[in-house]
Amino acid sequence: LDPVDETQKMAELLGLGDKCGEGALGAPSLAGSCLADNRLNLDVYPEGCCRFLQLFKGRRGEVVQVEFLRLSSNDCLLGTTLSILPHLKHLKSLVLKGGHARDEFGSCQHGSLTSLPPDIGNLRCLTHLDLSFNSLSTLPSCILHLPSLRVLLVSHNSLVALPEDFGSLSKLTFFSAMKNQLKDLPQSIGELAVLQDLDLSENGLEFLPEEVGNLHSCTELDLSGNCLSSIPDSLANLKSLRRLHLHSNLLVTVPASLASLPNLSRLDLQNNCLRAVPPEIQTSPFVRLRGNPLGETEPSPQADESRAGGLRRLFLTSGEDSFTVTSEGCKVVLACGIHFYFPPGAASDPLRIYFRTLAPDPQWVKLRHHDVLLSRALELQPHGVKFQQEVQIWMPYASPQTLHQREVVVRTFSGQSWSDLRTRLEQKRKSKKHVAHCSVLHFSWFLVVSRLVQNECKVPTEGTLLFSSVDPNIKVTFPPGVTEETRSVKLQVLPVSAEEIEEITADAGCRVSPLLCLSQDSLVDFLRPVRIQLPLPPGVTGLNLDQSRLHLLHGDLEGQTWDDITSQVVLEFTHLYAVFEVTHFSWYWLWYTTKTYIGGIAKKVYERLRMYQVNFIALQRKKDPEQVLLQCVPKHKVDPVLKKLQDRYRGPEPSDMVEMFEGEQFFAAFERGISIDMDRPDCVDGRLSFIFYSHLKNMKEIYVTSPVDRKGQAVKGQVSFYRGAVPESIPEDASRRRKGPDSLWLATLPIKLPRLKPRWRENPCPLNGFSFPPLNLGNAETGYLTQANLLSIARRVGADWQTIGLNLGLTYQQIERIGYNNREDLDKQILDMLFSWAQQNLEDPDCVSKLITAMKESGRQDIADEVETIIELGRQKYRESIRRVGL
C-alpha cells in the first residue's frame, strides 16, 4: 500500500489547496525561497532532518514561524528534530510519516517513531497530524492536549488500544487508525460530536461500544477487515451516515434498522458469515452481500473439504484488493480466478492480505533460457509474512499445448532470487481451465512458468546415479568419493529434431544429440570425474561412426560461448552411446557434421531454439476505423485469432514472419499522417511499448487520429513495429533491418482512415440544443472521470451504445426513449446515454469501476483500458500534488 494514499483527502478536508507552497527544500542555500510568506515544505528524503536542523540553527527566527512541515520518520536524526518541534508555535500541519524506505521486496518500511515529546501538546494551532507508517504501540498522551486538532492519522502502526479519554479531542473531524492491532474501542469515542470520517479498518476489533451510535455527524464509517461478529443497534442513530463498510468480518447478523438510515448510499456486508439478512436490507439497492452463506443451513454434499469444515469463503470482486485472514482460516476466490486456502491456525492473529496481478516486467522477472511464461505475476503482501501452516494457492495458467516434454511450475521470489515450488497441475471440470497448485509458508511474488523438465538428486559421499525422465538413455554416474559434502545436482534435456537442425544450418548431413544441461548448488568442482552417457545423434551408430565428424561441445551456463572439447576428453563409444568424464557442470552437446569449426554454428542454433516465429496484426474496427487493434501472435495462432476477430475487425494481412525471444520488448509506432494519444503510461517517445510472451496476449486497442485537418479526405498511413531491448548476440537473420536509426525495424502494415463527414468528433464543441453538464465521477481515492473524459470516451462508443447502456443499468425504456429523442443522430444518442447515466451515478463512489465492467461486458475492452489509463494518470497527478503541498 502506497503510504501517500492515507492523506490524499486531507488537502480538501483542510482547505489548504496550494497555499503550502510548491518548493521543496533542496539545501540550506534555498531556504529563502522556501521560507517565503512564513511557509516551509520540507520534502521527505533521507537527509531532511539534517537540513531542517541546519535551518533552525542558522535562521531560527524564520523557522519558528513555519506552519506546514513534513519529515520522514525513517530519518536517523528524527530524535533530535522532535525536541525542536515544540518551538514551532505556529505549526498547523505536521507530517511524521514512515514508509518512504523500501525493503528487498519493495514494501514500505515503518518509521522508528514510538513516542512524541510531551511539549508537542502545546502546539495550539496544530489542526493536522499524520503519524502513519510508524511503530507506535500506544497513542502519545500529548496528542490528547492538542486543542485545535481536526485531522489525525495513525494508520499502519501497532496500536493495541486507544486511551480512555480519547473523546477529549472534541474538534476531531477525521480519524484514521487503519491497519493497527486494536481489539476494542473506548466508550469516550462517542463524545467526538463533529467527527465525520472514521476509518478503523484492518484491525482486530471484536465488538463495538454502544456509544458509537452517538457519532451523529459521521458520514463514512469503515469497520472492514475486523473480527466483528455483531454490531450494536445504536448504529441506526447515525442519521448522517452515507457509507458503512462492514465487509470481511465475522458477522452472523445485522440489525434491520440499518435499512432506515435516511442518507445511506452504500452498505457493504460482503465476505461475512451471514446466513440470514432482514428483508429490508436484502432488497436495498445499495447493499452488497456477496461472499455470505445466505440461505445455507448446512454444507451441501457437493461442497469441497474446506467448505464442509465450516471455513468462511470469501469472493472478491474486481474492485477489491485485500481481505482479512483470521486464526479460523478461510477460502478465498479472487475475481481473476486465483484461489487460496488458509487452514485454521495459519495466522495466529487477524492478518490483512493485499494482492494484485500485473504484467511481468523483464527487468525483475528473469526468465531462464527456454522458459515460457504462462500467467501474469501475482503479488501478495505483506512480503515475507510467515504462516504457522502452509497456505495453498491455485493459479490459472495458459495451457502449453504446443510445448512437449516440458513441465509447469509455480515460481516465487524470495527477495534475492527466483525459485521453483513443488507444483501439482489440475484441470477444472466445468471450465476446463488449467490450474497450478502449490503450498507456501511465505508471501511475495508468484507466476506460472513452463520449463525444461528438471530431474534432480542429492549426491552423497558414496556416489549415486541420475538419469533423465525425458530421455532415459541420458545418465550421469557419480562415483564414490566424488564429493566431501552432500550436494544437489539438477539435469535438464532439450530434444532437438533433425528437421530443426537442417532448417537452421541448411546442412542435410548435420545431426545433433539432445542438448544436456547440468548444474549444481556448489561452487567447488567434483573431486573425481563424473561419468556422462549421451545418445549418439540420430542415424549415427557405433558401427558406421566416423569419429572425425563427431564433436563434443561445451557451453557456458548462458549458452553464449561454445567450445569444442573433443580433444580434451576421452570419448568411449558403444553401439548407441558416447561416454565421457568431466569435473564441472554446464551445457553439453554432441554434433555430427563435416564442418571443422562449429562453435559459431552451435551458438546460432542455440539462439534460434530460444526464438518464436511470430506475425504482427493491425486490424481496424468495422464500425469505427479509428479504433485499431494491434497484436503480436505466434505463427501457429494467427489463423484462429483472425477467425475470432473477423466479425468485428478488418485490415491488412498479417506481417511477414519475424523471430522474437520470450520476454522481449518491442514497440509500435504510427506514421505518415496518423497519431495516437501520447499521454499514456505505455507510450515511450511516441511509440507504444509491448512485451512479447508466447502464451500471453500481446494485444492493445488504440484510438488513432490524424494530426492535420483532413478536410473530408481519407488518410493513408502505417503502423511500424520495432525491436526494443534486444538480447545480446541475436542472430543476424533474426530480423529484417533498415539502415540508420530504424535498424531495429521489424514490420510495417498499412492503416487507412476513411473519409468522414464533419462531426462533433472533429469539432468537440457543444451541439446545438445539447449541453454537457460539469461533473466529476468517482472520488479522490479511486480517481475521477471528468466531463472532458466522458466526451473522449463517447467518441469511441459507436453503434455499441445500446449494449453499453444496458450493461450500465439503464432500462430498455430509457434506451428506447434516448434513441427516439435523438433519432438519425448517433452522436447525440451516445452522449445522451452516457451523460444520463453519469448524472444518475454522481454520488456512487464505485461508478467508475461499474463503467469499466460495463465496457468489458459489452466487448469494448479498448474503452475499458482507456478509462483505467485515465484513472491511473489522475491518481498519479493527485499524489504528486499531495506531495507538493506536504500532506
Stockholm file with secondary structure:
# STOCKHOLM 1.0

chainA/1-887         LDPVDETQKMAELLGLGDKCGEGALGAPSLAGSCLADNRLNLDVYPEGCCRFLQLFKGRRGEVVQVEFLRLSSNDCLLGTTLSILPHLKHLKSLVLKGGHARDEFGSCQHGSLTSLPPDIGNLRCLTHLDLSFNSLSTLPSCILHLPSLRVLLVSHNSLVALPEDFGSLSKLTFFSAMKNQLKDLPQSIGELAVLQDLDLSENGLEFLPEEVGNLHSCTELDLSGNCLSSIPDSLANLKSLRRLHLHSNLLVTVPASLASLPNLSRLDLQNNCLRAVPPEIQTSPFVRLRGNPLGETEPSPQADESRAGGLRRLFLTSGEDSFTVTSEGCKVVLACGIHFYFPPGAASDPLRIYFRTLAPDPQWVKLRHHDVLLSRALELQPHGVKFQQEVQIWMPYASPQTLHQREVVVRTFSGQSWSDLRTRLEQKRKSKKHVAHCSVLHFSWFLVVSRLVQNECKVPTEGTLLFSSVDPNIKVTFPPGVTEETRSVKLQVLPVSAEEIEEITADAGCRVSPLLCLSQDSLVDFLRPVRIQLPLPPGVTGLNLDQSRLHLLHGDLEGQTWDDITSQVVLEFTHLYAVFEVTHFSWYWLWYTTKTYIGGIAKKVYERLRMYQVNFIALQRKKDPEQVLLQCVPKHKVDPVLKKLQDRYRGPEPSDMVEMFEGEQFFAAFERGISIDMDRPDCVDGRLSFIFYSHLKNMKEIYVTSPVDRKGQAVKGQVSFYRGAVPESIPEDASRRRKGPDSLWLATLPIKLPRLKPRWRENPCPLNGFSFPPLNLGNAETGYLTQANLLSIARRVGADWQTIGLNLGLTYQQIERIGYNNREDLDKQILDMLFSWAQQNLEDPDCVSKLITAMKESGRQDIADEVETIIELGRQKYRESIRRVGL
#=GR chainA/1-887 SS CCGGGGGTTHHHHHTCTTTTCSCCCCSGGGHHHHTGGGCCCCCCSTTHHHHHHHHHHHCHHHHTTCCEEEEETTCTTHHHHHTTGGGCTTCCEEEEECCCEECTTSCEECCCCCCCCGGGGGCTTCCEEECCSSCCSSCCGGGGGCTTCCEEECCSSCCCCCCTTGGGCTTCCEEECCSSCCCCCCGGGGGCTTCCEEECCSSCCCCCCGGGGGCTTCCEEECCSSCCSCCCGGGGGCTTCCEEECCSSCCSCCCGGGGGCTTCCEEECCSSCCSCCCHHHHTCTTEECTTSCTTCSSCCTTSCHHHHTTCEEEECCTTCCEEEECTTCEEEECTTSCEEEECTTSCSSCEEEEEEEECCCTTTCCCCTTCEECSCEEEEESTTCEEEEEEEEEEEECCCTTCCSEEEEEEEECSSCEEECCCEEEECTTTCCEEEEEEEEECSEEEEEEEECEEEEEECTTCEEEECSSCTTCEEEECTTSCSSCEEEEEEEECCCHHHHHHHHCCTTCEECCEEEEEESCSSCCSSCEEEEEECCTTCCTTTCCGGGEEEEEECTTSCCEEECGGGSCCEECSSEEEEEESSCSEEEEEECSCSCCHHHHHHHHHHHTEEEEEEEEEEESSCTTEEEEEEEEGGGHHHHHHHHTTTEECSCCCCCEEEETTEEEEEEEESSCBCCSCSTTEETTEEEEEECTTSCEEEEEECBCSSCCTTCCEEEEEEEEECSCCTTCCGGGSCCCSGGGTTEEEEEEEEECCCCCCTTTSCSCCTTCCCCCCEEEETTTEEEEHHHHHHHHTTTGGGHHHHHHHTTCCHHHHHHHHHHTTTCHHHHHHHHHHHHHHHTTTCTTHHHHHHHHHHHTTCHHHHHHHHHHHHHHHHHHHHHHHHHTC
#=GC SS_cons         CCGGGGGTTHHHHHTCTTTTCSCCCCSGGGHHHHTGGGCCCCCCSTTHHHHHHHHHHHCHHHHTTCCEEEEETTCTTHHHHHTTGGGCTTCCEEEEECCCEECTTSCEECCCCCCCCGGGGGCTTCCEEECCSSCCSSCCGGGGGCTTCCEEECCSSCCCCCCTTGGGCTTCCEEECCSSCCCCCCGGGGGCTTCCEEECCSSCCCCCCGGGGGCTTCCEEECCSSCCSCCCGGGGGCTTCCEEECCSSCCSCCCGGGGGCTTCCEEECCSSCCSCCCHHHHTCTTEECTTSCTTCSSCCTTSCHHHHTTCEEEECCTTCCEEEECTTCEEEECTTSCEEEECTTSCSSCEEEEEEEECCCTTTCCCCTTCEECSCEEEEESTTCEEEEEEEEEEEECCCTTCCSEEEEEEEECSSCEEECCCEEEECTTTCCEEEEEEEEECSEEEEEEEECEEEEEECTTCEEEECSSCTTCEEEECTTSCSSCEEEEEEEECCCHHHHHHHHCCTTCEECCEEEEEESCSSCCSSCEEEEEECCTTCCTTTCCGGGEEEEEECTTSCCEEECGGGSCCEECSSEEEEEESSCSEEEEEECSCSCCHHHHHHHHHHHTEEEEEEEEEEESSCTTEEEEEEEEGGGHHHHHHHHTTTEECSCCCCCEEEETTEEEEEEEESSCBCCSCSTTEETTEEEEEECTTSCEEEEEECBCSSCCTTCCEEEEEEEEECSCCTTCCGGGSCCCSGGGTTEEEEEEEEECCCCCCTTTSCSCCTTCCCCCCEEEETTTEEEEHHHHHHHHTTTGGGHHHHHHHTTCCHHHHHHHHHHTTTCHHHHHHHHHHHHHHHTTTCTTHHHHHHHHHHHTTCHHHHHHHHHHHHHHHHHHHHHHHHHTC
//
